[in-house]
Amino acid sequence: MKIILTVDSVKPPLTGIGRYTWELATRLGQLPGIEDLRLFDRGRWVAQPEDLLARGGGFVVPLGTFTSRALRAAYRMVAPAWQAWVLRAESEALFHSTNFYLPAYPGRTVVTVHDLSILKFPEFHPPERVTHLKDVIPKVIKRANHLITDSEFTRKELLETFQLPESRVTAIELGVQNEFKPRTTDETREALTRLGVPHGQYLLCVATMEPRKNILGLLEAYRKLDRDLQHRYPLVLAGHKGWNSKQIHGTLAMAVEEGWVQYLGYVSDSDLPHLFSGAAAFVFPSWYEGYGLPVLQAMASGVPCVVSNASSLPEVCEGSAKLFDPADQGALTQSLEVALNDTSWRAHSARRGRELAAKRTWERCAEATANVYCQVCP
């Protein structure tokens, strides 16, 4: 098979979708049956996956560079036409878009739909993005020969929302890098000293600071914990500043000043596995996720997890985490108390999480993706 893979989401630092695309870009070409894998970045060809992490040069301009609505609208009109022209003679290859968008293409196509939050929770996205994608997504779904989702939850949501036959959508679980594993105090010391957090003495949340992640709800729930527990296990937050996060960062600043929260901002790929391994417990309070990769990373690290019962998250945890309703701050507070105090439950959560994570590898994700290609191009 000849495959064209879109890689526009791969840029440092890697997000969840960027990580997914990177893992496919570096693994698919090694699989039997794939004779040619080419990487396509918004109108240009990328020679090596490593080039994606050293962006620069060329004519490609990220949409976010434009500050004017008129310029962004013009870019959205011109870019598809240019990409269609570049791809006009590529009908022999299967085209796989890893992130919703699908340019005009003369051959067979596969599209990965990571979630439907734009349609289900538009309040969690910039209005301009909602308007654009509400128009784009139905057209892409109609045109694609096959669709991939990260979870069975998203697969069912896609089938129901667009009344699709089950044979058109395949759920393929994400994987976790080998770097996410249990570590001793000695093994994490260098990284955690640099980050300023002590091994085994903090509650961790890794998420973009934006409304969909329910960070304000977490802060309110954590505030209600016993003062002694707060002192023994301060809340450590790691993640980029996201959309519409002014209130979150204002509340964070007050909590940091009060001494029970530490905000690290973005943590490098090299330090992040150590930060997970050193946590006493991990919490993920999101309102909606198509998968929830940080939860899987915590499970692989052998860390007890407290996770929202919304969307795909119970599917990812599969009985290994303490679940709570993200709208119930009291339930979250109680769940955190269990996660930090209940020795028996902590051991169960860590053991069960590791067992599940061991089965979810990027190798399996790439192989299952190649199997979809075989179905589309028999």
Secondary structure, DSSP 4 states (H G I P E B T S, - for coil): -EEEEE-TT--SSP-HHHHHHHHHHHHGGGSTT--EEEEEETTEEES-GGGGGS---SS---GGG--SHHHHHHHHHHHHHHHHHHTTT-TTSEEEESSS-----SS-EEEE----HHHH-GGGS-HHHHHHHHHHHHHHHHH-SEEEESSHHHHHHHHHHHT--GGGEEE------TT-S---HHHHHHHHHHHT--TT--EEEE--BSGGGTHHHHHHHHHTS-HHHHHHS-EEEE--B-TT-HHHHHHHHHHHHHTSEEEEES--TTTHHHHHHT-SEEEE--S--SS-HHHHHHHHTT--EEEE-STTHHHHHTTSSEEE-TT-HHHHHHHHHHHHH-HHHHHHHHHHHHHHHHT--HHHHHHHHHHHHHHH--
